[in-house]
């Protein structure tokens, strides 16, 4: 078994490469990163003002079934308002069988959230270079415009050019959720 103090540490060669200033890092400094982050946050939080409520499950108070690991009654931390670029797509209704029962389409929510905002809300658990672990977890819930969504992708593994400037600075994460009914989220 690995030494727990060594988990997450980088080799010396990797550390040296990550800290080396060359290529785009020569022209794209912390000053430029701060400017683009502040401009984007201003548009998102002060002009558009599109937000949702995050309901994080409090696992210390929620009692789970010893075999299945599920809980009928969940306890939550106080809801947190988060601003972001939010999109909901509704799936088309379809028949289970021809001429039979109709399965109505549930919505899929996608939210792009600035990491800087998550830091301000104290929702960043750990940060080490491009590795960022937030307190938003799969299974938590989102309320957006009166509808609840369960988080299916918490944005943890999004280290890509899409989520960074020049491939080396993460600036936002994308979380995804699927619409749930009253039986799953009893927040109505």
DOLUMPA-445397 format. One record per atom (N, C-alpha, C): residue in three letters; x, y, z; residue number from 0; atom name. Coordinates in nm, 4 decimals, decimal comma. Example, Ala and Ser with C-alpha at 12.3 -4.5 7.8 and 13.67 -1.06 7.14 Angstrom:
! DOLUMPA-445397
residuo_u_v_w_num_atomo
ALA_1,3190_-0,5690_0,7800_0_N
ALA_1,2300_-0,4500_0,7800_0_CA
ALA_1,3200_-0,3300_0,7800_0_C
SER_1,2850_-0,2250_0,7080_1_N
SER_1,3670_-0,1060_0,7140_1_CA
SER_1,2900_0,0030_0,7870_1_C
//
This chain:
! DOLUMPA-445397
residuo_u_v_w_num_atomo
UNK_0,0850_-0,1191_0,0000_0_N
UNK_0,0000_0,0000_0,0000_0_CA
UNK_0,0885_0,1240_0,0000_0_C
UNK_0,0448_0,2268_-0,0711_1_N
UNK_0,1215_0,3505_-0,0816_1_CA
UNK_0,1208_0,4272_0,0500_1_C
UNK_0,2268_0,5043_0,0691_2_N
UNK_0,2353_0,5927_0,1842_2_CA
UNK_0,1362_0,7078_0,1608_2_C
UNK_0,0416_0,7281_0,2525_3_N
UNK_-0,0631_0,8289_0,2345_3_CA
UNK_-0,0064_0,9695_0,2196_3_C
UNK_0,1110_0,9969_0,2763_4_N
UNK_0,1704_1,1299_0,2630_4_CA
UNK_0,2227_1,1549_0,1219_4_C
UNK_0,2401_1,0496_0,0432_5_N
UNK_0,2948_1,0627_-0,0919_5_CA
UNK_0,1871_1,0752_-0,1994_5_C
UNK_0,0609_1,0478_-0,1639_6_N
UNK_-0,0464_1,0533_-0,2624_6_CA
UNK_-0,0660_1,1977_-0,3072_6_C
UNK_-0,0705_1,2174_-0,4379_7_N
UNK_-0,0920_1,3503_-0,4948_7_CA
UNK_0,0344_1,4307_-0,5159_7_C
UNK_0,1480_1,3839_-0,4671_8_N
UNK_0,2738_1,4565_-0,4874_8_CA
UNK_0,3271_1,4290_-0,6271_8_C
UNK_0,3957_1,5273_-0,6836_9_N
UNK_0,4528_1,5151_-0,8166_9_CA
UNK_0,6017_1,4832_-0,8068_9_C
UNK_0,6545_1,4159_-0,9076_10_N
UNK_0,7981_1,3919_-0,9144_10_CA
UNK_0,8691_1,5246_-0,9378_10_C
UNK_0,9965_1,5319_-0,9021_11_N
UNK_1,0716_1,6563_-0,9156_11_CA
UNK_1,0754_1,7053_-1,0600_11_C
UNK_1,0941_1,6147_-1,1566_12_N
UNK_1,0981_1,6537_-1,2981_12_CA
UNK_0,9654_1,7152_-1,3421_12_C
UNK_0,8557_1,6589_-1,2941_13_N
UNK_0,7237_1,7104_-1,3296_13_CA
UNK_0,7042_1,8485_-1,2685_13_C
UNK_0,7412_1,8669_-1,1425_14_N
UNK_0,7317_1,9971_-1,0761_14_CA
UNK_0,8110_2,1027_-1,1524_14_C
UNK_0,9311_2,0666_-1,1946_15_N
UNK_1,0177_2,1592_-1,2684_15_CA
UNK_0,9514_2,1999_-1,3996_15_C
UNK_0,8956_2,1028_-1,4727_16_N
UNK_0,8293_2,1312_-1,5999_16_CA
UNK_0,7065_2,2195_-1,5804_16_C
UNK_0,6278_2,1928_-1,4765_17_N
UNK_0,5072_2,2713_-1,4508_17_CA
UNK_0,5396_2,4164_-1,4148_17_C
UNK_0,6523_2,4393_-1,3473_18_N
UNK_0,6894_2,5735_-1,3036_18_CA
UNK_0,7750_2,6485_-1,4048_18_C
UNK_0,8124_2,5841_-1,5146_19_N
UNK_0,8977_2,6450_-1,6157_19_CA
UNK_0,8171_2,7474_-1,6961_19_C
UNK_0,8691_2,8704_-1,7078_20_N
UNK_0,8013_2,9757_-1,7824_20_CA
UNK_0,8550_2,9755_-1,9252_20_C
UNK_0,7721_2,9248_-2,0162_21_N
UNK_0,8078_2,9256_-2,1578_21_CA
UNK_0,6803_2,9196_-2,2400_21_C
UNK_0,6917_2,9400_-2,3698_22_N
UNK_0,5750_2,9357_-2,4564_22_CA
UNK_0,4725_3,0411_-2,4190_22_C
UNK_0,3464_3,0027_-2,4135_23_N
UNK_0,2376_3,0961_-2,3857_23_CA
UNK_0,2500_3,1575_-2,2467_23_C
UNK_0,3140_3,0876_-2,1534_24_N
UNK_0,3307_3,1411_-2,0173_24_CA
UNK_0,4136_3,2687_-2,0171_24_C
UNK_0,4964_3,2870_-2,1191_25_N
UNK_0,5781_3,4080_-2,1289_25_CA
UNK_0,4904_3,5308_-2,1490_25_C
UNK_0,3797_3,5165_-2,2231_26_N
UNK_0,2939_3,6292_-2,2578_26_CA
UNK_0,1630_3,6321_-2,1798_26_C
UNK_0,1272_3,5215_-2,1201_27_N
UNK_-0,0001_3,5119_-2,0495_27_CA
UNK_0,0287_3,4935_-1,9011_27_C
UNK_0,0343_3,6049_-1,8298_28_N
UNK_0,0741_3,6010_-1,6889_28_CA
UNK_-0,0488_3,5967_-1,5975_28_C
UNK_-0,0235_3,6000_-1,4682_29_N
UNK_-0,1317_3,6036_-1,3697_29_CA
UNK_-0,2176_3,7284_-1,3875_29_C
UNK_-0,1562_3,8381_-1,4338_30_N
UNK_-0,2297_3,9634_-1,4550_30_CA
UNK_-0,3373_3,9450_-1,5627_30_C
UNK_-0,3016_3,8815_-1,6737_31_N
UNK_-0,3983_3,8568_-1,7808_31_CA
UNK_-0,5057_3,7572_-1,7348_31_C
UNK_-0,4651_3,6546_-1,6630_32_N
UNK_-0,5622_3,5562_-1,6124_32_CA
UNK_-0,6626_3,6244_-1,5195_32_C
UNK_-0,6145_3,7123_-1,4338_33_N
UNK_-0,7030_3,7838_-1,3413_33_CA
UNK_-0,7995_3,8747_-1,4178_33_C
UNK_-0,7495_3,9427_-1,5213_34_N
UNK_-0,8356_4,0306_-1,6012_34_CA
UNK_-0,9498_3,9523_-1,6651_34_C
UNK_-0,9183_3,8410_-1,7338_35_N
UNK_-1,0213_3,7625_-1,8016_35_CA
UNK_-1,1192_3,7008_-1,7021_35_C
UNK_-1,0705_3,6563_-1,5881_36_N
UNK_-1,1593_3,5999_-1,4862_36_CA
UNK_-1,2541_3,7067_-1,4327_36_C
UNK_-1,2001_3,8250_-1,3997_37_N
UNK_-1,2843_3,9328_-1,3466_37_CA
UNK_-1,3880_3,9790_-1,4485_37_C
UNK_-1,3486_3,9910_-1,5759_38_N
UNK_-1,4427_4,0339_-1,6800_38_CA
UNK_-1,5534_3,9302_-1,6975_38_C
UNK_-1,5172_3,8025_-1,7010_39_N
UNK_-1,6169_3,6958_-1,7156_39_CA
UNK_-1,7108_3,6880_-1,5974_39_C
UNK_-1,6570_3,7034_-1,4777_40_N
UNK_-1,7415_3,6991_-1,3576_40_CA
UNK_-1,8359_3,8184_-1,3528_40_C
UNK_-1,7893_3,9344_-1,3979_41_N
UNK_-1,8758_4,0523_-1,3986_41_CA
UNK_-1,9960_4,0296_-1,4902_41_C
UNK_-1,9729_3,9758_-1,6081_42_N
UNK_-2,0827_3,9471_-1,7001_42_CA
UNK_-2,1774_3,8439_-1,6385_42_C
UNK_-2,1210_3,7367_-1,5825_43_N
UNK_-2,2022_3,6269_-1,5284_43_CA
UNK_-2,2799_3,6673_-1,4037_43_C
UNK_-2,2129_3,7329_-1,3091_44_N
UNK_-2,2726_3,7574_-1,1775_44_CA
UNK_-2,3449_3,8908_-1,1651_44_C
UNK_-2,3027_3,9936_-1,2422_45_N
UNK_-2,3619_4,1259_-1,2249_45_CA
UNK_-2,4557_4,1658_-1,3387_45_C
UNK_-2,4296_4,1148_-1,4591_46_N
UNK_-2,5144_4,1536_-1,5724_46_CA
UNK_-2,6203_4,0470_-1,5990_46_C
UNK_-2,5795_3,9229_-1,6267_47_N
UNK_-2,6756_3,8160_-1,6558_47_CA
UNK_-2,7491_3,7680_-1,5308_47_C
UNK_-2,6793_3,7545_-1,4211_48_N
UNK_-2,7333_3,7131_-1,2910_48_CA
UNK_-2,8178_3,5856_-1,2981_48_C
UNK_-2,7709_3,4861_-1,3702_49_N
UNK_-2,8377_3,3572_-1,3750_49_CA
UNK_-2,7769_3,2689_-1,2674_49_C
UNK_-2,8614_3,2187_-1,1779_50_N
UNK_-2,8081_3,1417_-1,0655_50_CA
UNK_-2,8955_3,0195_-1,0373_50_C
UNK_-2,8421_2,9313_-0,9555_51_N
UNK_-2,9157_2,8152_-0,9070_51_CA
UNK_-2,8803_2,7950_-0,7609_51_C
UNK_-2,9598_2,7135_-0,6928_52_N
UNK_-2,9308_2,6786_-0,5538_52_CA
UNK_-2,8688_2,5395_-0,5507_52_C
UNK_-2,7594_2,5265_-0,4789_53_N
UNK_-2,6922_2,3978_-0,4622_53_CA
UNK_-2,7298_2,3412_-0,3263_53_C
UNK_-2,7788_2,2165_-0,3258_54_N
UNK_-2,8102_2,1444_-0,2029_54_CA
UNK_-2,7081_2,0316_-0,1893_54_C
UNK_-2,6082_2,0527_-0,1030_55_N
UNK_-2,5057_1,9502_-0,0812_55_CA
UNK_-2,5516_1,8566_0,0305_55_C
UNK_-2,5343_1,7277_0,0078_56_N
UNK_-2,5728_1,6283_0,1087_56_CA
UNK_-2,4717_1,6301_0,2220_56_C
UNK_-2,5211_1,6346_0,3453_57_N
UNK_-2,4362_1,6283_0,4646_57_CA
UNK_-2,4239_1,4808_0,5036_57_C
UNK_-2,3137_1,4199_0,4617_58_N
UNK_-2,2957_1,2760_0,4846_58_CA
UNK_-2,2711_1,2411_0,6311_58_C
UNK_-2,2314_1,3394_0,7118_59_N
UNK_-2,2111_1,3103_0,8540_59_CA
UNK_-2,3440_1,2930_0,9273_59_C
UNK_-2,4524_1,3518_0,8751_60_N
UNK_-2,5841_1,3408_0,9382_60_CA
UNK_-2,6772_1,2432_0,8661_60_C
UNK_-2,6457_1,2112_0,7410_61_N
UNK_-2,7303_1,1226_0,6625_61_CA
UNK_-2,6948_0,9775_0,6920_61_C
UNK_-2,7939_0,9006_0,7328_62_N
UNK_-2,7724_0,7594_0,7655_62_CA
UNK_-2,8045_0,6750_0,6420_62_C
UNK_-2,7089_0,5930_0,6002_63_N
UNK_-2,7274_0,5099_0,4808_63_CA
UNK_-2,7531_0,3647_0,5203_63_C
UNK_-2,8155_0,2919_0,4298_64_N
UNK_-2,8411_0,1496_0,4485_64_CA
UNK_-2,7074_0,0766_0,4478_64_C
UNK_-2,6869_-0,0151_0,5425_65_N
UNK_-2,5573_-0,0821_0,5573_65_CA
UNK_-2,5188_-0,1661_0,4358_65_C
UNK_-2,6156_-0,2177_0,3623_66_N
UNK_-2,5854_-0,3032_0,2473_66_CA
UNK_-2,5823_-0,2249_0,1159_66_C
UNK_-2,6824_-0,1387_0,0942_67_N
UNK_-2,6957_-0,0694_-0,0335_67_CA
UNK_-2,6236_0,0660_-0,0363_67_C
UNK_-2,5967_0,1253_0,0789_68_N
UNK_-2,5303_0,2549_0,0840_68_CA
UNK_-2,6193_0,3705_0,0418_68_C
UNK_-2,7497_0,3508_0,0393_69_N
UNK_-2,8443_0,4545_0,0018_69_CA
UNK_-2,9197_0,5026_0,1252_69_C
UNK_-2,9808_0,6208_0,1134_70_N
UNK_-3,0557_0,6768_0,2253_70_CA
UNK_-3,1906_0,7268_0,1768_70_C
UNK_-3,2964_0,6914_0,2501_71_N
UNK_-3,4293_0,7419_0,2156_71_CA
UNK_-3,4431_0,8875_0,2584_71_C
UNK_-3,3873_0,9203_0,3747_72_N
UNK_-3,3926_1,0568_0,4259_72_CA
UNK_-3,2523_1,1142_0,4211_72_C
UNK_-3,2377_1,2239_0,3468_73_N
UNK_-3,1072_1,2887_0,3338_73_CA
UNK_-3,1075_1,4202_0,4098_73_C
UNK_-2,9940_1,4523_0,4692_74_N
UNK_-2,9764_1,5802_0,5378_74_CA
UNK_-2,8821_1,6649_0,4532_74_C
UNK_-2,9109_1,7954_0,4471_75_N
UNK_-2,8364_1,8836_0,3582_75_CA
UNK_-2,7710_1,9970_0,4354_75_C
UNK_-2,6595_2,0471_0,3788_76_N
UNK_-2,6026_2,1722_0,4265_76_CA
UNK_-2,6975_2,2834_0,3813_76_C
UNK_-2,6885_2,4036_0,4415_77_N
UNK_-2,7735_2,5135_0,3926_77_CA
UNK_-2,7494_2,5366_0,2429_77_C
UNK_-2,8549_2,5678_0,1666_78_N
UNK_-2,8379_2,5875_0,0219_78_CA
UNK_-2,7444_2,7042_-0,0085_78_C
UNK_-2,6725_2,6927_-0,1185_79_N
UNK_-2,5768_2,7951_-0,1618_79_CA
UNK_-2,6179_2,8441_-0,2988_79_C
UNK_-2,6294_2,9763_-0,3160_80_N
UNK_-2,6595_3,0330_-0,4478_80_CA
UNK_-2,5306_3,0442_-0,5269_80_C
UNK_-2,5315_2,9900_-0,6483_81_N
UNK_-2,4144_2,9919_-0,7355_81_CA
UNK_-2,4560_3,0499_-0,8704_81_C
UNK_-2,3769_3,1459_-0,9192_82_N
UNK_-2,4014_3,2056_-1,0494_82_CA
UNK_-2,3227_3,1293_-1,1550_82_C
UNK_-2,3793_3,1203_-1,2741_83_N
UNK_-2,3096_3,0516_-1,3820_83_CA
UNK_-2,3833_3,0667_-1,5134_83_C
UNK_-2,3250_3,0084_-1,6147_84_N
UNK_-2,3896_3,0015_-1,7455_84_CA
UNK_-2,4635_2,8684_-1,7479_84_C
UNK_-2,5957_2,8731_-1,7498_85_N
UNK_-2,6779_2,7543_-1,7291_85_CA
UNK_-2,7612_2,7260_-1,8533_85_C
UNK_-2,7677_2,5998_-1,8893_86_N
UNK_-2,8463_2,5564_-2,0038_86_CA
UNK_-2,9226_2,4302_-1,9651_86_C
UNK_-3,0511_2,4247_-2,0040_87_N
UNK_-3,1326_2,3059_-1,9799_87_CA
UNK_-3,1857_2,2577_-2,1136_87_C
UNK_-3,1638_2,1308_-2,1419_88_N
UNK_-3,2174_2,0685_-2,2625_88_CA
UNK_-3,3179_1,9622_-2,2194_88_C
UNK_-3,4346_1,9628_-2,2813_89_N
UNK_-3,5391_1,8664_-2,2468_89_CA
UNK_-3,5363_1,7521_-2,3471_89_C
UNK_-3,5410_1,6308_-2,2952_90_N
UNK_-3,5471_1,5136_-2,3819_90_CA
UNK_-3,6891_1,4979_-2,4352_90_C
UNK_-3,7013_1,4538_-2,5578_91_N
UNK_-3,8326_1,4358_-2,6190_91_CA
UNK_-3,9089_1,3216_-2,5527_91_C
UNK_-4,0426_1,3383_-2,5378_92_N
UNK_-4,1223_1,2275_-2,4861_92_CA
UNK_-4,1202_1,1098_-2,5841_92_C
UNK_-4,1339_0,9885_-2,5322_93_N
UNK_-4,1380_0,8711_-2,6209_93_CA
UNK_-4,2291_0,7659_-2,5592_93_C
UNK_-4,2752_0,6741_-2,6443_94_N
UNK_-4,3614_0,5653_-2,6002_94_CA
UNK_-4,2752_0,4493_-2,5487_94_C
UNK_-4,3187_0,3880_-2,4377_95_N
UNK_-4,2530_0,2661_-2,3902_95_CA
UNK_-4,2719_0,1550_-2,4929_95_C
UNK_-4,3956_0,1422_-2,5378_96_N
UNK_-4,4289_0,0487_-2,6456_96_CA
UNK_-4,5247_0,1216_-2,7390_96_C
UNK_-4,5352_0,0773_-2,8613_97_N
UNK_-4,6200_0,1446_-2,9592_97_CA
UNK_-4,7639_0,1493_-2,9094_97_C
UNK_-4,8158_0,2724_-2,8981_98_N
UNK_-4,9523_0,2911_-2,8524_98_CA
UNK_-4,9685_0,2762_-2,7021_98_C
UNK_-4,8591_0,2568_-2,6291_99_N
UNK_-4,8657_0,2352_-2,4844_99_CA
UNK_-4,8392_0,3623_-2,4047_99_C
UNK_-4,7847_0,3429_-2,2857_100_N
UNK_-4,7567_0,4537_-2,1955_100_CA
UNK_-4,6502_0,5465_-2,2536_100_C
UNK_-4,6671_0,6743_-2,2254_101_N
UNK_-4,5720_0,7741_-2,2725_101_CA
UNK_-4,4727_0,8045_-2,1609_101_C
UNK_-4,3437_0,7978_-2,1952_102_N
UNK_-4,2392_0,8391_-2,1013_102_CA
UNK_-4,2063_0,9838_-2,1335_102_C
UNK_-4,2410_1,0742_-2,0412_103_N
UNK_-4,2162_1,2158_-2,0658_103_CA
UNK_-4,0695_1,2458_-2,0461_103_C
UNK_-4,0204_1,3378_-2,1277_104_N
UNK_-3,8785_1,3709_-2,1251_104_CA
UNK_-3,8395_1,4520_-2,0034_104_C
UNK_-3,7321_1,4112_-1,9389_105_N
UNK_-3,6747_1,4881_-1,8297_105_CA
UNK_-3,5674_1,5785_-1,8865_105_C
UNK_-3,5326_1,6821_-1,8138_106_N
UNK_-3,4336_1,7774_-1,8607_106_CA
UNK_-3,2932_1,7435_-1,8147_106_C
UNK_-3,1961_1,7842_-1,8959_107_N
UNK_-3,0546_1,7743_-1,8600_107_CA
UNK_-3,0026_1,9154_-1,8386_107_C
UNK_-2,9423_1,9405_-1,7237_108_N
UNK_-2,8882_2,0717_-1,6900_108_CA
UNK_-2,7371_2,0703_-1,7063_108_C
UNK_-2,6837_2,1763_-1,7655_109_N
UNK_-2,5396_2,1967_-1,7753_109_CA
UNK_-2,5107_2,3350_-1,7194_109_C
UNK_-2,4178_2,3444_-1,6247_110_N
UNK_-2,3822_2,4733_-1,5639_110_CA
UNK_-2,2317_2,4916_-1,5661_110_C
UNK_-2,1878_2,6066_-1,6180_111_N
UNK_-2,0465_2,6424_-1,6206_111_CA
UNK_-2,0239_2,7442_-1,5086_111_C
UNK_-1,9307_2,7121_-1,4177_112_N
UNK_-1,9111_2,7924_-1,2972_112_CA
UNK_-1,7641_2,8319_-1,2855_112_C
UNK_-1,7391_2,9597_-1,2578_113_N
UNK_-1,6014_3,0060_-1,2379_113_CA
UNK_-1,5450_2,9491_-1,1079_113_C
UNK_-1,4240_2,8975_-1,1157_114_N
UNK_-1,3574_2,8409_-0,9976_114_CA
UNK_-1,3326_2,9493_-0,8938_114_C
UNK_-1,3050_3,0709_-0,9392_115_N
UNK_-1,2834_3,1833_-0,8478_115_CA
UNK_-1,4058_3,2059_-0,7593_115_C
UNK_-1,5255_3,1928_-0,8165_116_N
UNK_-1,6483_3,2065_-0,7381_116_CA
UNK_-1,6593_3,0949_-0,6350_116_C
UNK_-1,6215_2,9714_-0,6755_117_N
UNK_-1,6253_2,8598_-0,5812_117_CA
UNK_-1,5284_2,8823_-0,4659_117_C
UNK_-1,4130_2,9436_-0,4957_118_N
UNK_-1,3194_2,9787_-0,3869_118_CA
UNK_-1,3844_3,0793_-0,2920_118_C
UNK_-1,4498_3,1810_-0,3479_119_N
UNK_-1,5161_3,2835_-0,2652_119_CA
UNK_-1,6246_3,2220_-0,1765_119_C
UNK_-1,6938_3,1203_-0,2278_120_N
UNK_-1,8003_3,0544_-0,1519_120_CA
UNK_-1,7483_2,9423_-0,0624_120_C
UNK_-1,6154_2,9256_-0,0584_121_N
UNK_-1,5491_2,8213_0,0201_121_CA
UNK_-1,5971_2,6821_-0,0194_121_C
UNK_-1,6126_2,6607_-0,1509_122_N
UNK_-1,6537_2,5309_-0,2026_122_CA
UNK_-1,5379_2,4560_-0,2691_122_C
UNK_-1,4163_2,5105_-0,2588_123_N
UNK_-1,2988_2,4399_-0,3091_123_CA
UNK_-1,2357_2,3670_-0,1920_123_C
UNK_-1,2280_2,2360_-0,2053_124_N
UNK_-1,1760_2,1513_-0,0972_124_CA
UNK_-1,0241_2,1424_-0,0997_124_C
UNK_-0,9673_2,1247_-0,2207_125_N
UNK_-0,8223_2,1103_-0,2353_125_CA
UNK_-0,7822_2,1674_-0,3696_125_C
UNK_-0,6659_2,2319_-0,3722_126_N
UNK_-0,6160_2,2898_-0,4955_126_CA
UNK_-0,4659_2,2683_-0,5024_126_C
UNK_-0,4228_2,2080_-0,6131_127_N
UNK_-0,2802_2,1836_-0,6334_127_CA
UNK_-0,2522_2,1982_-0,7828_127_C
UNK_-0,2105_2,3180_-0,8244_128_N
UNK_-0,1879_2,3434_-0,9662_128_CA
UNK_-0,3180_2,3354_-1,0425_128_C
UNK_-0,3228_2,2516_-1,1448_129_N
UNK_-0,4440_2,2341_-1,2248_129_CA
UNK_-0,5411_2,1340_-1,1635_129_C
UNK_-0,5049_2,0714_-1,0521_130_N
UNK_-0,5932_1,9758_-0,9864_130_CA
UNK_-0,6758_2,0509_-0,8827_130_C
UNK_-0,8062_2,0541_-0,9054_131_N
UNK_-0,8968_2,1252_-0,8158_131_CA
UNK_-1,0088_2,0298_-0,7759_131_C
UNK_-1,0261_2,0135_-0,6455_132_N
UNK_-1,1330_1,9281_-0,5937_132_CA
UNK_-1,2313_2,0194_-0,5208_132_C
UNK_-1,3568_2,0166_-0,5647_133_N
UNK_-1,4580_2,1013_-0,5026_133_CA
UNK_-1,5443_2,0194_-0,4076_133_C
UNK_-1,6256_2,0895_-0,3309_134_N
UNK_-1,7194_2,0236_-0,2395_134_CA
UNK_-1,8498_1,9868_-0,3093_134_C
UNK_-1,8603_2,0192_-0,4380_135_N
UNK_-1,9762_1,9779_-0,5176_135_CA
UNK_-1,9519_1,8334_-0,5585_135_C
UNK_-2,0415_1,7448_-0,5224_136_N
UNK_-2,0228_1,6013_-0,5464_136_CA
UNK_-2,1376_1,5440_-0,6292_136_C
UNK_-2,1092_1,4369_-0,7005_137_N
UNK_-2,2150_1,3662_-0,7721_137_CA
UNK_-2,3152_1,3147_-0,6684_137_C
UNK_-2,4426_1,3330_-0,6965_138_N
UNK_-2,5477_1,2946_-0,6029_138_CA
UNK_-2,6083_1,4140_-0,5317_138_C
UNK_-2,5361_1,5281_-0,5266_139_N
UNK_-2,5936_1,6505_-0,4706_139_CA
UNK_-2,7036_1,6998_-0,5639_139_C
UNK_-2,7804_1,7993_-0,5172_140_N
UNK_-2,8946_1,8469_-0,5948_140_CA
UNK_-2,8832_1,9952_-0,6256_140_C
UNK_-2,9461_2,0331_-0,7384_141_N
UNK_-2,9528_2,1717_-0,7838_141_CA
UNK_-3,0995_2,2065_-0,8006_141_C
UNK_-3,1384_2,3275_-0,7573_142_N
UNK_-3,2705_2,3798_-0,7875_142_CA
UNK_-3,2517_2,4954_-0,8837_142_C
UNK_-3,3090_2,4815_-1,0015_143_N
UNK_-3,3014_2,5871_-1,1026_143_CA
UNK_-3,4417_2,6117_-1,1561_143_C
UNK_-3,4903_2,7328_-1,1341_144_N
UNK_-3,6242_2,7746_-1,1785_144_CA
UNK_-3,7326_2,6792_-1,1311_144_C
UNK_-3,7221_2,6358_-1,0045_145_N
UNK_-3,8259_2,5529_-0,9434_145_CA
UNK_-3,8153_2,4038_-0,9709_145_C
UNK_-3,7205_2,3620_-1,0510_146_N
UNK_-3,7042_2,2201_-1,0828_146_CA
UNK_-3,5753_2,1681_-1,0190_146_C
UNK_-3,5781_2,0442_-0,9723_147_N
UNK_-3,4604_1,9844_-0,9093_147_CA
UNK_-3,3863_1,8934_-1,0069_147_C
UNK_-3,2541_1,8974_-0,9973_148_N
UNK_-3,1658_1,8156_-1,0798_148_CA
UNK_-3,0637_1,7486_-0,9892_148_C
UNK_-3,0342_1,6234_-1,0158_149_N
UNK_-2,9312_1,5522_-0,9407_149_CA
UNK_-2,8015_1,5581_-1,0210_149_C
UNK_-2,6927_1,5936_-0,9544_150_N
UNK_-2,5644_1,6090_-1,0219_150_CA
UNK_-2,5108_1,4723_-1,0625_150_C
UNK_-2,4826_1,4587_-1,1920_151_N
UNK_-2,4270_1,3340_-1,2461_151_CA
UNK_-2,2808_1,3498_-1,2868_151_C
UNK_-2,2334_1,4734_-1,3007_152_N
UNK_-2,0934_1,5026_-1,3332_152_CA
UNK_-2,0535_1,6260_-1,2542_152_C
UNK_-1,9611_1,6090_-1,1591_153_N
UNK_-1,9234_1,7195_-1,0712_153_CA
UNK_-1,8080_1,8042_-1,1246_153_C
UNK_-1,7621_1,7769_-1,2458_154_N
UNK_-1,6582_1,8589_-1,3072_154_CA
UNK_-1,5173_1,8303_-1,2609_154_C
UNK_-1,4987_1,7247_-1,1835_155_N
UNK_-1,3666_1,6968_-1,1256_155_CA
UNK_-1,2609_1,6665_-1,2304_155_C
UNK_-1,2945_1,5915_-1,3333_156_N
UNK_-1,1938_1,5437_-1,4287_156_CA
UNK_-1,1780_1,6343_-1,5500_156_C
UNK_-1,2142_1,7616_-1,5391_157_N
UNK_-1,2109_1,8487_-1,6557_157_CA
UNK_-1,0824_1,9305_-1,6614_157_C
UNK_-0,9745_1,8652_-1,6922_158_N
UNK_-0,8486_1,9347_-1,7151_158_CA
UNK_-0,8259_1,9265_-1,8650_158_C
UNK_-0,8669_2,0311_-1,9350_159_N
UNK_-0,8598_2,0287_-2,0803_159_CA
UNK_-0,8403_2,1701_-2,1324_159_C
UNK_-0,8107_2,1809_-2,2601_160_N
UNK_-0,7961_2,3131_-2,3208_160_CA
UNK_-0,9266_2,3912_-2,3163_160_C
UNK_-1,0382_2,3210_-2,3207_161_N
UNK_-1,1684_2,3867_-2,3167_161_CA
UNK_-1,1884_2,4616_-2,1852_161_C
UNK_-1,1389_2,4077_-2,0765_162_N
UNK_-1,1604_2,4666_-1,9442_162_CA
UNK_-1,0421_2,5487_-1,8956_162_C
UNK_-0,9505_2,5849_-1,9842_163_N
UNK_-0,8310_2,6584_-1,9424_163_CA
UNK_-0,7903_2,7590_-2,0487_163_C
UNK_-0,7000_2,8484_-2,0111_164_N
UNK_-0,6400_2,9399_-2,1056_164_CA
UNK_-0,5061_2,8805_-2,1458_164_C
UNK_-0,4866_2,8616_-2,2721_165_N
UNK_-0,3599_2,8093_-2,3242_165_CA
UNK_-0,3245_2,6743_-2,2638_165_C
UNK_-0,4220_2,6030_-2,2130_166_N
UNK_-0,4003_2,4675_-2,1641_166_CA
UNK_-0,3342_2,4560_-2,0294_166_C
UNK_-0,3080_2,5667_-1,9592_167_N
UNK_-0,2379_2,5516_-1,8326_167_CA
UNK_-0,3049_2,6182_-1,7135_167_C
UNK_-0,4137_2,6868_-1,7326_168_N
UNK_-0,4821_2,7492_-1,6191_168_CA
UNK_-0,6303_2,7148_-1,6256_168_C
UNK_-0,6792_2,6434_-1,5264_169_N
UNK_-0,8226_2,6139_-1,5223_169_CA
UNK_-0,8946_2,7371_-1,4719_169_C
UNK_-1,0063_2,7712_-1,5349_170_N
UNK_-1,0798_2,8879_-1,4877_170_CA
UNK_-1,2264_2,8598_-1,4609_170_C
UNK_-1,2807_2,7498_-1,5119_171_N
UNK_-1,4180_2,7145_-1,4767_171_CA
UNK_-1,4358_2,5633_-1,4840_171_C
UNK_-1,5413_2,5172_-1,4198_172_N
UNK_-1,5780_2,3762_-1,4311_172_CA
UNK_-1,7191_2,3691_-1,4882_172_C
UNK_-1,7517_2,2560_-1,5441_173_N
UNK_-1,8863_2,2316_-1,5944_173_CA
UNK_-1,9452_2,1175_-1,5135_173_C
UNK_-2,0603_2,1433_-1,4541_174_N
UNK_-2,1306_2,0366_-1,3837_174_CA
UNK_-2,2573_2,0041_-1,4609_174_C
UNK_-2,2978_1,8783_-1,4542_175_N
UNK_-2,4160_1,8335_-1,5266_175_CA
UNK_-2,5096_1,7618_-1,4306_175_C
UNK_-2,6381_1,7749_-1,4576_176_N
UNK_-2,7373_1,7078_-1,3749_176_CA
UNK_-2,8565_1,6671_-1,4580_176_C
UNK_-2,9329_1,5750_-1,4034_177_N
UNK_-3,0547_1,5285_-1,4708_177_CA
UNK_-3,1737_1,5569_-1,3800_177_C
UNK_-3,2822_1,5974_-1,4416_178_N
UNK_-3,4041_1,6305_-1,3679_178_CA
UNK_-3,4540_1,5094_-1,2895_178_C
UNK_-3,4978_1,5345_-1,1671_179_N
UNK_-3,5491_1,4266_-1,0818_179_CA
UNK_-3,6912_1,4601_-1,0384_179_C
UNK_-3,7648_1,3589_-0,9978_180_N
UNK_-3,9023_1,3792_-0,9547_180_CA
UNK_-3,9078_1,3986_-0,8028_180_C
UNK_-4,0298_1,4165_-0,7525_181_N
UNK_-4,0508_1,4451_-0,6104_181_CA
UNK_-4,0059_1,3316_-0,5198_181_C
UNK_-4,0059_1,2111_-0,5713_182_N
UNK_-3,9662_1,0960_-0,4909_182_CA
UNK_-3,8170_1,0965_-0,4599_182_C
UNK_-3,7381_1,1509_-0,5513_183_N
UNK_-3,5926_1,1530_-0,5338_183_CA
UNK_-3,5493_1,2710_-0,4482_183_C
UNK_-3,6034_1,3892_-0,4732_184_N
UNK_-3,5676_1,5097_-0,3968_184_CA
UNK_-3,6924_1,5628_-0,3324_184_C
UNK_-3,6962_1,5554_-0,2018_185_N
UNK_-3,8161_1,5968_-0,1288_185_CA
UNK_-3,8069_1,7423_-0,0838_185_C
UNK_-3,7546_1,8293_-0,1694_186_N
UNK_-3,7353_1,9692_-0,1328_186_CA
UNK_-3,8513_2,0589_-0,1721_186_C
UNK_-3,9555_2,0021_-0,2281_187_N
UNK_-4,0674_2,0873_-0,2741_187_CA
UNK_-4,1625_2,1178_-0,1623_187_C
//
